[in-house]
Amino acid sequence: MLVIETTDGKQLEFEVVGLVEDDENNAYAVCYSEKADEFVVTDAKGTLLDDDELAQEILDDFFVLADESGPETPG
């Protein structure tokens, strides 16, 4: 569980929903908040990524992996 305090003093709870590694074996956690309906990405130490482009790349990879590992639909 990751708790982030917003600039207006509210606290949002994020649950780790996936782990992703990049080509250099750096690990990232993908976290989701139901209340905010928002994803965030942290490094292995739990620090939010400052690089928005990298965070989006990690999220994109996560969604691709989630689609591939999802339940198969008969077709």
N, C-alpha and C positions, 0 to 999 in steps of 0.2 A: 504494500500500500504506500502510495506517495501522496503527500499533502502539499498543495501549492497555495500560497497566500497571494491573492490578487492585489493590484494596486489600490483597490477600494476597501481592503481589509477583509474580504471574504476568503474562506478557505474552501478549496475544492479537493476532493479525494479522487485519486486516480488508482486504478487497479492494473497491475501488470498483466497484459493479455498475450504477450508474445516476446520472444527473444530472437534477435536477428544478428548474424555476423556478416561483416563485409569481407571483401577479398583479402584483406590484410589481417583477418581473424580478430578484428576489434568487435566487441560485443555491445549491443544496444538493447534496451528494453523499450517495448512499445506499451504505453499505458493509456487507459481509457477512463473517462469520467462519464458515468451515466447522467449525472446531474447537469453537467455542462455539454453533454453530447460532443465531446472533443477528445482527440488523441494528442498525446505528447510523446516525445522520444527522449530518453536519457542515455547517458553513457553507462559503463559498467559500475561506476561509483554512485549512480543515481542523480547526477548533475544534468539538468536540462541542456540540450544542445543549443548553442547560440547560432549555429550555421543552419538557417532555415532551408537552404537547398539540400544539405545533407540529410536533415530531418525528413524532408519530403521524399528523398530517395529511399531512406530506410522504411518509411511508411508504405511507399509503393511496393517495395520488395516484400514487406509483411503481407500486404493484401494479395499479392500474387501467390505467395506460399499458402495463405489461408484458402484461397480459391482452389488450389491444386490439392490440398489435403482435406477439403470439404467432402461431405457425403456425395457419393456418385448417384446421379439420377438415371433411372432406366431410360433408354432412348431407342 
